[in-house]
Amino acid sequence: MRRDEVSEFIESPSKKYFIQLSVNSTDRSKENYADVVVKLFDSKQLLLSELNTNAGDFNKWAIDWNTNNDTLIMKSSDIGNYAWKISEGKFEKIKMNSELNKNAENIFKKKYKN
């Protein structure tokens, strides 16, 4: 993803939410520059929340909805695997388990299927 573009809206399994991915290119501080950012929207595409994943775009990363609920799963080659459930329109980090880790690996493999 180029630093000046955003992804299309990605709808959640429940159809209650959308996410849009971008890469921070405005905050030039060393700790935040080129981080992957996720914006959460409601079903009417109104912004609810924003999450800096702390995953750097200079590394490989993949993020997507879990297939059966409103949980985001991410695998990043620099920070590892993470998951966030949506609670009252906000991101809530949850503990990884074997199923979430397996899903993170699948999301990553799907994006980088070489």
C-alpha positions in Angstrom: 0.0 0.0 0.0 1.4 3.4 -0.9 1.8 5.9 1.9 -0.8 8.3 0.4 -3.7 5.9 -0.3 -6.4 4.2 1.7 -8.0 0.8 1.1 -11.6 0.3 0.0 -14.1 -0.3 2.7 -14.0 -3.8 4.1 -17.3 -5.0 5.5 -17.5 -7.0 8.7 -19.2 -10.4 8.8 -22.2 -8.9 10.7 -22.5 -6.1 8.2 -22.6 -3.6 11.2 -19.1 -2.3 10.6 -16.5 -1.4 7.9 -12.8 -0.9 8.2 -10.5 1.1 6.0 -6.7 0.7 6.1 -4.1 3.3 5.5 -0.4 4.0 6.3 0.5 7.0 8.4 2.4 9.4 6.2 1.5 12.6 8.1 3.0 12.1 11.6 6.7 12.1 10.9 7.6 11.1 14.5 10.0 8.1 14.4 7.6 5.9 16.4 4.5 6.4 14.3 5.7 7.1 10.8 4.6 4.4 8.2 2.5 2.6 10.8 -0.6 0.7 9.6 -3.8 2.5 10.7 -7.3 1.0 10.8 -10.4 3.2 10.8 -13.7 1.8 12.0 -16.9 2.9 10.5 -20.6 2.0 11.3 -23.0 0.6 8.7 -23.6 4.2 7.4 -19.9 4.7 7.0 -19.6 7.2 9.8 -16.2 7.1 11.6 -16.4 5.5 15.0 -12.8 4.9 16.0 -9.2 4.8 14.8 -6.4 2.3 15.7 -2.7 2.6 15.1 -1.6 -1.0 15.0 2.1 -0.1 15.5 2.9 -2.5 12.6 5.3 -0.9 10.2 4.5 -0.8 6.6 8.2 -1.4 5.8 7.5 -5.0 6.8 5.0 -7.6 5.6 1.6 -7.4 7.3 -2.0 -8.6 6.7 -5.3 -7.7 8.4 -8.8 -8.9 7.9 -12.1 -9.7 9.7 -12.4 -13.1 11.4 -14.7 -15.1 9.2 -17.5 -15.5 11.8 -17.6 -12.4 14.0 -16.6 -8.8 14.3 -13.1 -9.4 15.3 -10.1 -8.1 13.4 -7.0 -10.3 13.1 -3.6 -9.1 12.1 -0.2 -10.8 11.4 2.8 -8.5 11.0 6.3 -9.7 10.4 7.6 -7.0 12.8 5.2 -7.1 15.8 3.5 -10.5 15.5 -0.1 -11.5 15.7 -2.9 -9.4 17.3 -6.7 -9.4 17.5 -9.2 -6.8 18.4 -13.0 -7.3 18.9 -15.4 -4.4 18.3 -17.1 -3.3 21.5 -19.4 -0.4 21.6 -17.9 1.0 18.4 -14.3 0.8 19.6 -11.4 -1.6 19.2 -10.7 -3.8 22.2 -7.5 -5.8 22.1 -8.1 -9.5 23.0 -5.7 -12.3 23.9 -4.6 -14.5 21.1 -5.4 -18.2 21.2 -4.6 -21.0 18.8 -7.7 -20.4 16.6 -6.9 -16.7 16.2 -3.2 -17.4 15.5 -4.2 -20.0 12.9 -6.6 -17.4 11.3 -3.8 -14.8 11.3 -1.5 -17.2 9.5 -4.2 -17.9 6.9 -4.8 -14.1 6.3 -1.1 -13.6 5.9 -0.7 -16.5 3.5 -3.7 -15.3 1.4 -2.1 -11.9 1.0 1.4 -13.2 0.2 0.6 -16.4 -1.7 3.9 -16.7 -3.5 
